[in-house]
Structures are given as C-alpha cells and as structure tokens.
C-alpha cells in the first residue's frame, strides 16, 4: 500500500479491493485505515474464478463511494448462478474513514463481553449468540452485526426468564468483581445497539460504515 500511494502521489487509495476469502474483518479494516478510503472484501467465500474484472473495470465511474458500491452489486450479479447451485457468497463495501467509530463500538462490546463471560447468567447468552450467528472459517470469525443482534436477543431472553423465576444473582463473580445483572443487561444492549448503528446506520443521521 505504501508503494501504491507513493506512485499515485496520494495520501490514501480510494478503493482497496481484496479478491480473497475472509478479508472483510474488523482487523483488516483497522490495519488499512491510514492507507485506504473504501475497503471492498468478503467475510466468507470468494469463488476460485475471482472477480469479474472486465465487467467491473469497464464501469468504474462516479465517486469512490459509488464505485465501491457498484463493484459489490456487479459481483453479486456475477455469482448469482453459484447461489442457485447452493454456494453462498458475500461482498461488502466499507467506509474506512469511519474507523474511529468502529474502534469505539468494538471496544464497548469487548468490555460488555468481558463482564458477561465472568457470570454464568450471561455467559450462556454469549455462547448461544456465537453458535447462532453467521460465522466463517470454522467458527473462528463471526459477523459482527448478526452476533450483536443475537447477543442482545439471547441476553434479554435469559435475563427475563431468570427474573420471572426470581433468579437474578448479585454479588461477587468468579474473578471477585461485583456484579449487577440489571446494569450488565443495559450495558450489553447499548454495546450491541452501537455496533449495529455504526456498521449499518440507523436511518437518521451519520454515515454507516457498510
């Protein structure tokens, strides 16, 4: 990327397309934040045939944002026959200039998960959300939006069931921290809502990343 930027004499490359499996991750997104404006990549499978470069390159017009979105739509059309055959594929265009918002959202989710994993009431919610969310690479990575939505749902179900049976344990956890189930449920909900809002937007103000 440094060589490409030097040759182009620009601070950032408009679009970085990654024709490889499982490159649309928060880790990759963060690593290219200083060099790229838009990242186009897949969370999961990319066909061995690769991208339809002739179709894509012949229609690269418009702003970087419009072009990144066009690459995604052309790729999905190209792989429609794979879907008919039972092979799924995905591709997304992400605005890397919004990396600070994603960093904050992931950090808040990490803090909520750290507390949830320390208490059996919400540990089950985390495990169930991970099992049920869209995952990739033999469950080593997970779709952040799907995981956040399912975590909020599972945490709410477990909390409400526990409250119905008057089982909301307070006090110390395994690590010795003080635990408040009501406060943690709120923290999980807020962290999950922020992840979804940052990545997909809320239809109000501010730009979504994806």
C-alpha positions as CSV (number, residue, x, y, z in Angstrom):
1,X,0.0,0.0,0.0
2,X,2.8,2.4,0.8
3,X,4.4,1.8,-2.7
4,X,1.0,2.3,-4.4
5,X,0.4,5.5,-2.5
6,X,3.8,6.8,-3.4
7,X,3.3,6.0,-7.1
8,X,-0.1,7.6,-7.1
9,X,1.2,10.6,-5.1
10,X,-1.8,10.4,-2.8
11,X,-2.2,10.1,0.9
12,X,-4.9,7.4,0.5
13,X,-6.0,5.0,-2.1
14,X,-9.7,5.5,-2.9
15,X,-10.7,1.8,-3.1
16,X,-8.9,-1.3,-2.0
17,X,-10.4,-4.5,-3.4
18,X,-9.4,-7.8,-1.9
19,X,-10.1,-10.7,-4.2
20,X,-9.6,-13.3,-1.4
21,X,-11.7,-15.2,1.2
22,X,-12.4,-13.8,4.6
23,X,-10.8,-10.4,4.3
24,X,-13.7,-8.2,5.4
25,X,-12.9,-8.3,9.1
26,X,-12.5,-5.6,11.7
27,X,-8.9,-6.4,12.0
28,X,-8.1,-5.9,8.3
29,X,-10.3,-2.8,8.2
30,X,-8.3,-1.3,11.1
31,X,-4.9,-2.2,9.6
32,X,-5.6,-0.3,6.3
33,X,-7.2,2.7,8.0
34,X,-4.2,5.0,7.2
35,X,-4.0,4.0,3.5
36,X,-7.5,3.4,2.2
37,X,-10.8,5.2,1.9
38,X,-13.0,2.2,1.0
39,X,-12.4,-1.5,1.5
40,X,-14.3,-3.9,-0.7
41,X,-13.9,-7.5,0.5
42,X,-15.8,-10.7,1.5
43,X,-16.4,-12.1,5.0
44,X,-16.6,-15.6,3.7
45,X,-16.3,-17.4,0.4
46,X,-14.7,-15.9,-2.8
47,X,-15.0,-18.1,-5.9
48,X,-11.8,-19.6,-7.4
49,X,-12.7,-17.8,-10.6
50,X,-12.2,-14.5,-8.7
51,X,-13.9,-11.2,-9.5
52,X,-15.3,-10.4,-13.0
53,X,-12.6,-7.8,-13.6
54,X,-13.6,-7.0,-17.2
55,X,-17.2,-6.2,-16.1
56,X,-16.1,-4.2,-13.1
57,X,-13.2,-2.2,-14.7
58,X,-15.3,-1.2,-17.7
59,X,-17.8,0.6,-15.4
60,X,-15.6,2.3,-12.9
61,X,-17.2,5.8,-13.0
62,X,-18.5,8.1,-10.3
63,X,-17.3,8.8,-6.8
64,X,-15.2,6.3,-4.8
65,X,-18.3,5.5,-2.7
66,X,-20.5,5.0,-5.8
67,X,-17.8,2.9,-7.4
68,X,-17.2,0.7,-4.4
69,X,-21.0,0.0,-4.2
70,X,-21.0,-0.8,-7.9
71,X,-18.3,-3.3,-7.5
72,X,-20.3,-5.1,-4.9
73,X,-23.5,-5.1,-7.0
74,X,-21.7,-6.4,-10.1
75,X,-20.0,-9.2,-8.1
76,X,-23.3,-10.4,-6.6
77,X,-24.9,-10.5,-10.0
78,X,-21.9,-12.4,-11.4
79,X,-22.2,-15.0,-8.6
80,X,-26.0,-15.5,-8.9
81,X,-25.5,-18.9,-10.5
82,X,-23.4,-20.0,-7.6
83,X,-26.3,-19.2,-5.3
84,X,-28.6,-21.3,-7.4
85,X,-26.1,-24.2,-7.0
86,X,-26.2,-23.9,-3.2
87,X,-22.9,-22.0,-2.8
88,X,-23.3,-18.7,-0.9
89,X,-21.1,-15.7,-1.5
90,X,-20.9,-12.2,0.0
91,X,-19.1,-8.9,-0.6
92,X,-19.3,-5.6,1.2
93,X,-18.0,-2.0,0.7
94,X,-16.9,-0.4,3.9
95,X,-16.0,3.3,4.5
96,X,-12.6,3.1,6.2
97,X,-12.6,6.8,7.1
98,X,-15.1,5.9,9.9
99,X,-12.6,3.6,11.7
100,X,-12.7,5.5,14.9
101,X,-16.4,4.8,15.3
102,X,-15.9,1.1,14.8
103,X,-12.9,1.1,17.2
104,X,-15.1,2.6,19.9
105,X,-18.0,0.3,19.2
106,X,-15.9,-2.9,19.3
107,X,-14.1,-1.7,22.5
108,X,-17.5,-1.2,24.2
109,X,-18.7,-4.6,23.0
110,X,-15.4,-6.1,24.3
111,X,-16.0,-4.5,27.7
112,X,-19.5,-5.9,27.9
113,X,-18.4,-9.3,26.8
114,X,-15.6,-9.4,29.4
115,X,-18.2,-8.8,32.2
116,X,-20.7,-11.2,30.7
117,X,-18.2,-14.1,30.4
118,X,-17.5,-13.7,34.1
119,X,-21.0,-14.5,35.2
120,X,-23.0,-17.8,34.4
121,X,-26.3,-15.9,33.7
122,X,-24.9,-14.0,30.7
123,X,-22.2,-16.5,29.8
124,X,-24.9,-18.7,28.3
125,X,-26.2,-15.8,26.3
126,X,-22.7,-15.2,24.7
127,X,-22.2,-18.8,23.9
128,X,-25.7,-19.1,22.3
129,X,-25.3,-15.9,20.3
130,X,-21.9,-17.2,18.9
131,X,-23.4,-20.5,18.0
132,X,-26.4,-19.0,16.2
133,X,-24.7,-16.0,14.5
134,X,-23.3,-16.2,11.0
135,X,-19.8,-17.5,11.3
136,X,-16.8,-18.1,8.9
137,X,-13.6,-20.1,8.9
138,X,-14.8,-23.0,11.0
139,X,-16.4,-20.6,13.6
140,X,-13.2,-18.6,14.1
141,X,-14.8,-15.4,12.9
142,X,-18.3,-14.1,13.2
143,X,-20.5,-11.4,11.5
144,X,-20.4,-8.5,14.0
145,X,-23.9,-7.3,13.2
146,X,-25.5,-10.7,13.4
147,X,-23.7,-11.5,16.6
148,X,-24.7,-8.2,18.2
149,X,-28.4,-8.7,17.3
150,X,-28.4,-12.3,18.6
151,X,-26.5,-11.4,21.7
152,X,-29.0,-8.7,22.6
153,X,-31.8,-11.1,22.0
154,X,-30.3,-14.0,24.0
155,X,-29.3,-11.8,26.9
156,X,-32.8,-10.4,27.1
157,X,-34.4,-13.9,27.0
158,X,-32.1,-15.3,29.7
159,X,-32.5,-12.2,31.9
160,X,-36.3,-12.2,31.6
161,X,-36.6,-15.9,32.3
162,X,-34.3,-15.5,35.3
163,X,-36.3,-12.5,36.6
164,X,-39.5,-14.5,36.2
165,X,-38.2,-17.1,38.5
166,X,-36.7,-14.6,40.9
167,X,-33.2,-15.7,40.0
168,X,-31.0,-12.6,39.4
169,X,-27.8,-13.3,41.4
170,X,-25.9,-10.3,42.6
171,X,-22.6,-10.0,44.5
172,X,-19.2,-11.3,43.5
173,X,-18.2,-13.2,40.3
174,X,-15.5,-15.8,39.8
175,X,-12.9,-13.0,39.4
176,X,-14.1,-11.3,42.5
177,X,-15.8,-8.4,40.8
178,X,-19.1,-7.0,41.9
179,X,-22.0,-7.9,39.7
180,X,-25.3,-6.1,39.0
181,X,-27.4,-8.1,36.4
182,X,-29.6,-5.1,35.6
183,X,-26.6,-2.8,34.9
184,X,-24.9,-5.5,32.8
185,X,-28.0,-6.2,30.7
186,X,-28.2,-2.5,29.9
187,X,-24.5,-2.4,29.1
188,X,-24.9,-5.4,26.7
189,X,-27.9,-3.8,25.0
190,X,-26.1,-0.5,24.5
191,X,-23.0,-2.1,23.2
192,X,-24.9,-4.2,20.7
193,X,-27.0,-1.3,19.5
194,X,-23.9,0.8,18.9
195,X,-22.3,-1.9,16.8
196,X,-25.3,-2.2,14.6
197,X,-25.8,1.5,14.3
198,X,-22.1,2.2,13.4
199,X,-22.0,-0.6,10.8
200,X,-25.4,-0.3,9.2
201,X,-26.7,3.1,10.3
202,X,-30.0,4.0,12.0
203,X,-31.7,5.8,9.1
204,X,-31.4,9.1,10.9
205,X,-28.0,10.9,10.9
206,X,-24.5,9.9,10.4
207,X,-23.0,7.6,7.8
208,X,-23.0,3.8,8.1
209,X,-19.7,2.0,7.6
210,X,-21.1,-0.7,5.3
